[in-house]
Amino acid sequence: MAASEYCRVLIVDDEVLIRQGIKHFMAWEQEGFHIVGEASNGQEALERIAELRPHIVITDIVMPVMDGEELTRQIKQHYPEIEVIVLSSFGEFDYVRSTFQSGVADYILKPKLDLQHLLTVLKMTAQRIPSLGVEESSGGGYAPSLEQKLERLLSGYDADFSADELRETFPHPLFLLAGFDPRVLEEGVQLSAVQLQEKLTVLLASSSSSERNLPVIRALPIEGQLRAVLINADQSAMDEVVRTAGVAADSLSAAGQRIPIAFTKPFPDVKELRDVYNGPLTRLLGYAFYLPDMGVLQEGKLPPPVLQTESFHLNRFTEDFKRGQFHQAFHYLRDHAKAMAGDYTTDVFAFKSFLGNLVFNITVLLGNMEYDARELEKDKYRHFKAIEDAKSASEALSCLDAFIAEAEACISDKAALPGNANMKKLLDYIHQHYAEPLNLTDMAKHFHFNASYLSSYFSAHNSEGFVDYLHKVRIEKAEELLRKGDAMISEISGMVGYSDHSYFCKVFKKSTGLSPSRYRRQFVGEEKGRS
């Protein structure tokens, strides 16, 4: 089909693979159609319709935010001239029937989506639009634009560049990608890949002595989270390109906010575009989360990372917590989180997930320990969101500190209640004297209590009785000594307060499920496996 103007088509589907599959199935312009845009839900589609004014909308039925049924009603109410084609699954025919009542042109079943059939439906639908003046095609000689070819490459499809076209469009032998992550921008601040292209073009033109040697810069048509430009230059111009990027980063910074720009290493073939974008460029912009003050991030020119060597021991943290050693537990957590933030190769999602999981675990622990954690429970989603929205590692650590401050306030409230101070003194005494032949009678004398009263008091204010708690402390200390691997097991039993070696082995196995010797072998094996 040929036409006095192309039939403009908007694709609406929450599955990016469906959108890309339709968009890049063929050179639509050769058939008289132009895919003017995409949307992932009905609400987004209405915004694109107002901007792009398509002739036809191809929409899925089941989508988040606004589904295809409501989208169709909105289109027919506000844009009655626009034709709608519905994509549906077999089980959605009730929805499809309601969209026909709203005036859709046709529907296609998604599980058997035949794109050749889609073309036929599009042609039949286009014939219903008087403004197009459609007539039969004689073949046509449409050639896709450079932007469309770059988009195909980024989407994983082939793009046919002729040798002459490559020489004309990209006259230099090398390519590199430069980009930034718009999520680092303050709310309300907008910056596009086109603006980065324009800024680099102006700066390079003013610094170049030869117009013939001037790099070619193209903003990439990307729907994802990153903004990027493709730069084509020769080897002699590459250093100037990166130097200019530092100036661009400074001038693009808004209200004193640093906008890190990442630069990949040069690559020789434009067909490597997708791999370089998804690999080096995306990885470098992940590093910017930890290095927000660096204006330019370039492969091979970053400071050496401070590698995180030890994993977080959640059991150790939990046991410190349960024993009331909150200062020690929070100090360990802060140190570990800070060490993670010092390694800029740490995956950003993994780092934020770690912080979020600790917020959840601490809230649950305090509730189980009968602290009044209702405010923490109510506010935990606010802390989750603050961590998720953090634009840098330092900001995420500040979110953790804010949560810990609230947790410490919760702990202090309970500590101020009568009896808690006395219980803390009893527990501290056990931790200081566990290696001695400690018993309830001696401890009662030390604190001027009646022994039977102390026994009931201890049980009433602690989850374990005196004897069980003493065993737990001693076995935890024994585990530490066994992991170090230096002292003999018979020596360790005496070091933690057991004069009878066989009794120590019996208590240890009951507590851990392993004999002391087997526990040591297992731990040493795990350590070797991690090293």
MARRO-86299 format. One line per 3 residues: number of its first residue (from 1); their letters; for each residue x, y, z of C-alpha. Coordinates in nm, 2 decimals. Example, Ala and Ser with C-alpha at 12.3 -4.5 7.8 and 13.67 -1.06 7.14 Angstrom:
% residues 2
1	AS	1.23,-0.45,0.78 ~ 1.37,-0.11,0.71;
% end
This chain:
% residues 531
1	MAA	0.00,0.00,0.00 ~ 0.12,0.35,-0.09 ~ -0.03,0.67,0.06;
4	SEY	-0.01,1.04,0.04 ~ 0.11,1.01,0.40 ~ 0.21,0.71,0.61;
7	CRV	-0.05,0.55,0.84 ~ 0.08,0.63,1.19 ~ 0.06,0.33,1.43;
10	LIV	0.11,0.32,1.81 ~ 0.18,-0.01,1.98 ~ 0.05,-0.06,2.34;
13	DDE	0.15,-0.37,2.54 ~ 0.31,-0.42,2.88 ~ 0.54,-0.69,2.73;
16	VLI	0.85,-0.52,2.57 ~ 0.92,-0.84,2.36 ~ 0.57,-0.81,2.20;
19	RQG	0.63,-0.45,2.12 ~ 0.97,-0.50,1.98 ~ 0.86,-0.81,1.78;
22	IKH	0.59,-0.61,1.61 ~ 0.80,-0.30,1.56 ~ 1.09,-0.48,1.40;
25	FMA	0.91,-0.75,1.21 ~ 0.94,-0.57,0.88 ~ 1.02,-0.24,0.72;
28	WEQ	0.67,-0.11,0.78 ~ 0.72,0.21,0.58 ~ 0.75,-0.01,0.26;
31	EGF	0.39,-0.10,0.33 ~ 0.28,0.25,0.40 ~ 0.29,0.24,0.78;
34	HIV	0.50,0.42,1.03 ~ 0.54,0.29,1.39 ~ 0.54,0.63,1.57;
37	GEA	0.58,0.50,1.93 ~ 0.51,0.25,2.20 ~ 0.34,0.25,2.54;
40	SNG	0.34,-0.01,2.82 ~ -0.01,0.07,2.96 ~ -0.33,0.26,2.87;
43	QEA	-0.24,0.57,3.08 ~ 0.09,0.60,2.91 ~ -0.08,0.54,2.57;
46	LER	-0.32,0.83,2.62 ~ -0.02,1.06,2.68 ~ 0.15,0.94,2.36;
49	IAE	-0.17,0.97,2.16 ~ -0.20,1.33,2.25 ~ 0.16,1.39,2.14;
52	LRP	0.18,1.16,1.83 ~ -0.18,1.16,1.70 ~ -0.17,0.81,1.55;
55	HIV	-0.42,0.68,1.29 ~ -0.43,0.33,1.44 ~ -0.36,0.20,1.80;
58	ITD	-0.27,-0.17,1.84 ~ -0.34,-0.25,2.21 ~ -0.32,-0.54,2.45;
61	IVM	-0.62,-0.61,2.67 ~ -0.47,-0.70,3.01 ~ -0.22,-0.43,3.13;
64	PVM	-0.14,-0.26,3.46 ~ -0.25,0.10,3.54 ~ -0.51,0.12,3.27;
67	DGE	-0.62,-0.19,3.06 ~ -0.71,-0.21,2.70 ~ -1.08,-0.20,2.75;
70	ELT	-1.07,0.13,2.93 ~ -0.81,0.27,2.69 ~ -1.05,0.19,2.40;
73	RQI	-1.34,0.37,2.57 ~ -1.11,0.67,2.63 ~ -0.99,0.68,2.27;
76	KQH	-1.34,0.65,2.12 ~ -1.46,0.93,2.35 ~ -1.18,1.18,2.29;
79	YPE	-1.03,1.07,1.95 ~ -1.32,0.90,1.76 ~ -1.13,0.92,1.43;
82	IEV	-0.85,0.68,1.57 ~ -0.90,0.31,1.48 ~ -0.82,0.05,1.75;
85	IVL	-0.70,-0.31,1.69 ~ -0.71,-0.53,2.00 ~ -0.45,-0.81,2.09;
88	SSF	-0.61,-1.07,2.32 ~ -0.56,-1.41,2.46 ~ -0.82,-1.69,2.42;
91	GEF	-0.96,-1.64,2.78 ~ -1.02,-1.27,2.73 ~ -1.30,-1.27,2.48;
94	DYV	-1.55,-1.11,2.72 ~ -1.32,-0.81,2.73 ~ -1.29,-0.82,2.36;
97	RST	-1.67,-0.83,2.32 ~ -1.69,-0.51,2.53 ~ -1.43,-0.34,2.32;
100	FQS	-1.62,-0.42,2.01 ~ -1.92,-0.24,2.17 ~ -1.68,0.06,2.20;
103	GVA	-1.60,0.05,1.83 ~ -1.27,-0.14,1.78 ~ -1.19,-0.22,1.42;
106	DYI	-1.06,-0.58,1.47 ~ -0.89,-0.82,1.71 ~ -0.60,-1.07,1.69;
109	LKP	-0.53,-1.36,1.92 ~ -0.18,-1.31,2.08 ~ -0.09,-1.68,2.13;
112	KLD	-0.11,-1.73,1.75 ~ 0.01,-1.38,1.66 ~ 0.08,-1.40,1.29;
115	LQH	0.25,-1.08,1.19 ~ 0.16,-1.13,0.83 ~ -0.20,-1.15,0.93;
118	LLT	-0.15,-0.83,1.14 ~ -0.03,-0.66,0.82 ~ -0.35,-0.76,0.65;
121	VLK	-0.56,-0.64,0.93 ~ -0.37,-0.31,0.94 ~ -0.43,-0.26,0.56;
124	MTA	-0.80,-0.33,0.60 ~ -0.82,-0.09,0.89 ~ -0.63,0.18,0.71;
127	QRI	-0.88,0.17,0.42 ~ -1.14,0.29,0.67 ~ -0.95,0.61,0.73;
130	PSL	-1.05,0.87,0.47 ~ -0.76,1.11,0.54 ~ -0.50,0.86,0.43;
133	GVE	-0.61,0.84,0.06 ~ -0.47,0.48,0.04 ~ -0.41,0.31,-0.29;
136	ESS	-0.24,-0.01,-0.39 ~ 0.14,-0.02,-0.38 ~ 0.37,-0.08,-0.66;
139	GGG	0.65,-0.18,-0.43 ~ 0.81,0.15,-0.33 ~ 1.16,0.22,-0.24;
142	YAP	1.15,0.31,0.12 ~ 1.48,0.30,0.32 ~ 1.46,0.30,0.70;
145	SLE	1.62,0.60,0.88 ~ 1.95,0.58,1.07 ~ 1.76,0.62,1.39;
148	QKL	1.54,0.31,1.31 ~ 1.85,0.11,1.22 ~ 2.02,0.20,1.55;
151	ERL	1.70,0.11,1.73 ~ 1.70,-0.23,1.56 ~ 2.06,-0.29,1.67;
154	LSG	1.98,-0.20,2.03 ~ 1.68,-0.43,2.03 ~ 1.89,-0.73,1.91;
157	YDA	1.78,-0.73,1.54 ~ 2.00,-0.70,1.23 ~ 2.03,-0.37,1.06;
160	DFS	2.15,-0.36,0.70 ~ 2.41,-0.09,0.66 ~ 2.57,-0.08,0.32;
163	ADE	2.94,-0.01,0.30 ~ 2.87,0.33,0.13 ~ 2.61,0.42,0.39;
166	LRE	2.85,0.34,0.67 ~ 3.13,0.55,0.52 ~ 2.89,0.84,0.46;
169	TFP	2.72,0.82,0.80 ~ 3.02,0.72,1.02 ~ 3.33,0.83,0.84;
172	HPL	3.57,0.75,1.13 ~ 3.70,0.40,1.22 ~ 3.61,0.38,1.59;
175	FLL	3.29,0.40,1.80 ~ 3.23,0.45,2.17 ~ 2.93,0.50,2.39;
178	AGF	2.88,0.79,2.64 ~ 2.58,0.80,2.87 ~ 2.43,0.89,3.21;
181	DPR	2.16,0.75,3.44 ~ 1.87,1.00,3.47 ~ 1.77,0.85,3.80;
184	VLE	2.05,1.04,3.97 ~ 1.88,1.37,3.88 ~ 1.68,1.56,4.14;
187	EGV	1.31,1.55,4.11 ~ 1.19,1.79,3.84 ~ 1.52,1.81,3.66;
190	QLS	1.51,1.68,3.30 ~ 1.81,1.58,3.08 ~ 1.79,1.39,2.76;
193	AVQ	2.04,1.21,2.54 ~ 1.97,1.48,2.27 ~ 2.08,1.75,2.52;
196	LQE	2.40,1.55,2.59 ~ 2.46,1.51,2.21 ~ 2.41,1.89,2.16;
199	KLT	2.64,1.98,2.45 ~ 2.92,1.74,2.33 ~ 2.88,1.86,1.97;
202	VLL	2.92,2.22,2.06 ~ 3.22,2.17,2.28 ~ 3.40,1.94,2.04;
205	ASS	3.34,2.18,1.75 ~ 3.48,2.47,1.95 ~ 3.79,2.27,2.05;
208	SSS	3.87,2.10,1.71 ~ 4.11,2.26,1.46 ~ 3.98,2.05,1.17;
211	ERN	3.61,2.01,1.07 ~ 3.70,1.70,0.87 ~ 3.82,1.53,1.19;
214	LPV	3.52,1.63,1.39 ~ 3.35,1.33,1.57 ~ 3.00,1.23,1.47;
217	IRA	2.76,1.21,1.76 ~ 2.41,1.05,1.76 ~ 2.16,1.03,2.04;
220	LPI	2.04,0.67,2.08 ~ 1.67,0.60,2.06 ~ 1.64,0.40,2.39;
223	EGQ	1.33,0.34,2.59 ~ 1.52,0.20,2.89 ~ 1.65,0.38,3.20;
226	LRA	1.98,0.50,3.07 ~ 2.05,0.79,2.83 ~ 2.33,0.74,2.58;
229	VLI	2.49,0.88,2.26 ~ 2.70,0.70,2.00 ~ 3.02,0.87,1.91;
232	NAD	3.22,0.80,1.59 ~ 3.58,0.93,1.58 ~ 3.93,0.84,1.49;
235	QSA	4.19,0.74,1.75 ~ 4.35,1.09,1.77 ~ 4.01,1.25,1.86;
238	MDE	3.92,1.00,2.13 ~ 4.12,1.17,2.41 ~ 3.97,1.50,2.33;
241	VVR	3.62,1.34,2.34 ~ 3.67,1.22,2.69 ~ 3.83,1.55,2.81;
244	TAG	3.53,1.73,2.66 ~ 3.30,1.50,2.85 ~ 3.44,1.63,3.18;
247	VAA	3.35,1.99,3.08 ~ 3.01,1.86,2.96 ~ 2.95,1.69,3.30;
250	DSL	3.02,2.02,3.48 ~ 2.80,2.23,3.26 ~ 2.51,1.99,3.26;
253	SAA	2.52,1.96,3.64 ~ 2.21,2.13,3.79 ~ 2.21,2.33,4.12;
256	GQR	2.55,2.19,4.22 ~ 2.44,1.83,4.15 ~ 2.71,1.61,3.98;
259	IPI	2.59,1.41,3.68 ~ 2.84,1.13,3.62 ~ 2.90,1.05,3.25;
262	AFT	3.03,0.71,3.16 ~ 3.26,0.64,2.86 ~ 3.32,0.29,2.72;
265	KPF	3.64,0.18,2.54 ~ 3.64,0.23,2.16 ~ 3.50,-0.05,1.95;
268	PDV	3.55,-0.09,1.57 ~ 3.20,-0.22,1.45 ~ 2.87,-0.04,1.50;
271	KEL	2.70,-0.39,1.51 ~ 2.86,-0.43,1.86 ~ 2.63,-0.15,1.98;
274	RDV	2.39,-0.37,2.18 ~ 2.66,-0.57,2.36 ~ 2.86,-0.26,2.45;
277	YNG	2.54,-0.08,2.58 ~ 2.42,-0.38,2.79 ~ 2.77,-0.46,2.91;
280	PLT	3.04,-0.20,2.97 ~ 2.81,0.11,2.96 ~ 2.55,-0.03,3.20;
283	RLL	2.82,-0.16,3.43 ~ 3.00,0.17,3.44 ~ 2.68,0.36,3.52;
286	GYA	2.62,0.11,3.81 ~ 2.96,0.22,3.95 ~ 2.84,0.58,3.95;
289	FYL	2.60,0.49,4.23 ~ 2.91,0.44,4.45 ~ 3.13,0.72,4.28;
292	PDM	2.88,1.01,4.25 ~ 3.15,1.27,4.27 ~ 3.33,1.14,3.96;
295	GVL	3.23,1.36,3.66 ~ 3.36,1.10,3.41 ~ 3.37,0.72,3.45;
298	QEG	3.59,0.56,3.19 ~ 3.69,0.19,3.15 ~ 4.05,0.13,3.27;
301	KLP	4.07,0.47,3.44 ~ 3.88,0.40,3.77 ~ 4.04,0.38,4.12;
304	PPV	4.10,0.02,4.23 ~ 3.79,-0.12,4.41 ~ 3.81,-0.20,4.78;
307	LQT	3.69,-0.56,4.75 ~ 3.45,-0.70,5.01 ~ 3.61,-1.02,5.14;
310	ESF	3.38,-1.14,5.42 ~ 3.01,-1.21,5.38 ~ 2.76,-1.09,5.64;
313	HLN	2.71,-1.33,5.92 ~ 2.33,-1.30,5.99 ~ 2.34,-1.56,6.27;
316	RFT	2.61,-1.37,6.46 ~ 2.41,-1.05,6.42 ~ 2.09,-1.22,6.54;
319	EDF	2.25,-1.38,6.84 ~ 2.41,-1.04,6.95 ~ 2.06,-0.89,6.91;
322	KRG	1.89,-1.17,7.11 ~ 2.15,-1.13,7.39 ~ 2.07,-0.75,7.41;
325	QFH	2.41,-0.66,7.26 ~ 2.25,-0.40,7.04 ~ 2.54,-0.16,7.02;
328	QAF	2.77,-0.44,6.91 ~ 2.52,-0.57,6.65 ~ 2.45,-0.23,6.50;
331	HYL	2.82,-0.15,6.49 ~ 2.88,-0.47,6.30 ~ 2.60,-0.39,6.06;
334	RDH	2.71,-0.04,5.99 ~ 3.07,-0.15,5.93 ~ 2.96,-0.42,5.69;
337	AKA	2.73,-0.19,5.49 ~ 3.00,0.07,5.47 ~ 3.25,-0.19,5.34;
340	MAG	3.00,-0.30,5.08 ~ 2.96,0.06,4.97 ~ 3.34,0.09,4.94;
343	DYT	3.34,-0.17,4.67 ~ 3.20,0.00,4.36 ~ 3.17,-0.33,4.18;
346	TDV	2.89,-0.44,4.42 ~ 2.57,-0.49,4.24 ~ 2.34,-0.19,4.32;
349	FAF	2.03,-0.41,4.34 ~ 2.21,-0.66,4.58 ~ 2.33,-0.37,4.80;
352	KSF	1.98,-0.21,4.83 ~ 1.83,-0.56,4.89 ~ 2.07,-0.62,5.17;
355	LGN	1.98,-0.30,5.35 ~ 1.61,-0.36,5.30 ~ 1.63,-0.72,5.43;
358	LVF	1.81,-0.60,5.75 ~ 1.53,-0.34,5.80 ~ 1.28,-0.62,5.78;
361	NIT	1.48,-0.86,6.00 ~ 1.54,-0.60,6.28 ~ 1.17,-0.51,6.29;
364	VLL	1.07,-0.88,6.32 ~ 1.34,-0.94,6.59 ~ 1.23,-0.66,6.80;
367	GNM	0.87,-0.76,6.78 ~ 0.96,-1.12,6.88 ~ 1.16,-0.99,7.17;
370	EYD	0.85,-0.82,7.30 ~ 0.96,-0.46,7.22 ~ 0.69,-0.22,7.11;
373	ARE	0.78,-0.23,6.74 ~ 0.45,-0.11,6.61 ~ 0.59,0.22,6.48;
376	LEK	0.88,0.04,6.32 ~ 0.64,-0.20,6.16 ~ 0.42,0.09,6.03;
379	DKY	0.72,0.28,5.90 ~ 0.92,-0.01,5.74 ~ 0.77,0.05,5.40;
382	RHF	0.88,0.42,5.41 ~ 1.24,0.30,5.49 ~ 1.22,0.04,5.20;
385	KAI	1.12,0.31,4.96 ~ 1.38,0.55,5.08 ~ 1.65,0.29,5.03;
388	EDA	1.51,0.20,4.69 ~ 1.50,0.56,4.58 ~ 1.85,0.64,4.71;
391	KSA	2.06,0.79,4.43 ~ 2.40,0.70,4.58 ~ 2.55,0.46,4.82;
394	SEA	2.61,0.73,5.08 ~ 2.24,0.83,5.06 ~ 2.14,0.46,5.11;
397	LSC	2.37,0.44,5.41 ~ 2.20,0.75,5.56 ~ 1.87,0.57,5.52;
400	LDA	2.00,0.28,5.72 ~ 2.13,0.51,5.99 ~ 1.79,0.68,6.01;
403	FIA	1.62,0.34,6.06 ~ 1.88,0.23,6.32 ~ 1.81,0.55,6.51;
406	EAE	1.44,0.46,6.52 ~ 1.52,0.11,6.63 ~ 1.75,0.23,6.91;
409	ACI	1.47,0.46,7.03 ~ 1.23,0.16,7.04 ~ 1.49,-0.03,7.24;
412	SDK	1.55,0.26,7.48 ~ 1.18,0.28,7.55 ~ 1.17,-0.07,7.68;
415	AAL	1.51,-0.04,7.86 ~ 1.36,0.25,8.06 ~ 1.09,0.01,8.21;
418	PGN	1.14,-0.12,8.57 ~ 1.33,-0.44,8.59 ~ 1.51,-0.42,8.25;
421	ANM	1.82,-0.25,8.40 ~ 1.85,-0.53,8.66 ~ 1.82,-0.80,8.39;
424	KKL	2.09,-0.64,8.18 ~ 2.32,-0.65,8.48 ~ 2.26,-1.02,8.53;
427	LDY	2.32,-1.10,8.16 ~ 2.64,-0.89,8.15 ~ 2.77,-1.07,8.46;
430	IHQ	2.72,-1.41,8.29 ~ 2.90,-1.29,7.98 ~ 3.19,-1.16,8.20;
433	HYA	3.22,-1.48,8.42 ~ 3.10,-1.76,8.20 ~ 3.45,-1.93,8.21;
436	EPL	3.43,-1.96,8.59 ~ 3.24,-2.23,8.79 ~ 2.94,-2.01,8.79;
439	NLT	2.61,-2.12,8.96 ~ 2.28,-1.96,9.06 ~ 2.37,-1.96,9.43;
442	DMA	2.70,-1.77,9.38 ~ 2.53,-1.53,9.15 ~ 2.25,-1.47,9.40;
445	KHF	2.50,-1.39,9.67 ~ 2.68,-1.14,9.44 ~ 2.36,-0.95,9.37;
448	HFN	2.22,-1.00,9.72 ~ 1.92,-1.20,9.60 ~ 1.75,-1.51,9.74;
451	ASY	1.86,-1.79,9.51 ~ 1.50,-1.92,9.45 ~ 1.38,-1.56,9.39;
454	LSS	1.67,-1.50,9.14 ~ 1.57,-1.82,8.95 ~ 1.21,-1.72,8.91;
457	YFS	1.31,-1.36,8.83 ~ 1.55,-1.47,8.56 ~ 1.29,-1.70,8.40;
460	AHN	1.03,-1.42,8.41 ~ 1.25,-1.16,8.24 ~ 1.44,-1.38,7.99;
463	SEG	1.33,-1.62,7.73 ~ 1.56,-1.89,7.88 ~ 1.63,-2.00,8.24;
466	FVD	1.96,-1.94,8.41 ~ 2.12,-2.28,8.33 ~ 2.01,-2.28,7.97;
469	YLH	2.13,-1.93,7.91 ~ 2.47,-2.01,8.07 ~ 2.50,-2.31,7.85;
472	KVR	2.42,-2.10,7.54 ~ 2.68,-1.84,7.62 ~ 2.95,-2.10,7.69;
475	IEK	2.87,-2.30,7.37 ~ 2.88,-1.98,7.16 ~ 3.23,-1.90,7.30;
478	AEE	3.33,-2.26,7.23 ~ 3.22,-2.22,6.87 ~ 3.43,-1.91,6.83;
481	LLR	3.74,-2.09,6.96 ~ 3.68,-2.40,6.75 ~ 3.65,-2.18,6.44;
484	KGD	3.99,-2.02,6.51 ~ 4.14,-2.38,6.50 ~ 4.42,-2.32,6.74;
487	AMI	4.34,-2.47,7.09 ~ 4.28,-2.84,7.15 ~ 3.92,-2.94,7.22;
490	SEI	4.00,-3.06,7.57 ~ 4.15,-2.72,7.64 ~ 3.85,-2.53,7.50;
493	SGM	3.61,-2.71,7.73 ~ 3.80,-2.57,8.03 ~ 3.84,-2.23,7.87;
496	VGY	3.46,-2.19,7.85 ~ 3.38,-2.32,8.20 ~ 3.34,-2.69,8.17;
499	SDH	3.57,-2.90,8.40 ~ 3.44,-3.23,8.26 ~ 3.54,-3.27,7.90;
502	SYF	3.28,-3.55,7.82 ~ 3.00,-3.33,7.97 ~ 3.11,-3.04,7.75;
505	CKV	3.10,-3.26,7.44 ~ 2.75,-3.38,7.53 ~ 2.62,-3.02,7.58;
508	FKK	2.79,-2.90,7.26 ~ 2.63,-3.17,7.05 ~ 2.29,-3.11,7.20;
511	STG	2.31,-2.74,7.12 ~ 2.47,-2.76,6.77 ~ 2.38,-3.11,6.65;
514	LSP	2.75,-3.18,6.59 ~ 3.04,-3.30,6.81 ~ 3.31,-3.04,6.87;
517	SRY	3.56,-3.22,6.64 ~ 3.31,-3.25,6.36 ~ 3.20,-2.89,6.40;
520	RRQ	3.56,-2.78,6.36 ~ 3.62,-2.99,6.05 ~ 3.30,-2.86,5.89;
523	FVG	3.39,-2.50,5.96 ~ 3.75,-2.54,5.83 ~ 3.61,-2.70,5.51;
526	EEK	3.37,-2.41,5.46 ~ 3.65,-2.16,5.51 ~ 3.87,-2.33,5.25;
529	GRS	3.57,-2.34,5.01 ~ 3.53,-1.96,5.05 ~ 3.90,-1.88,5.01;
% end
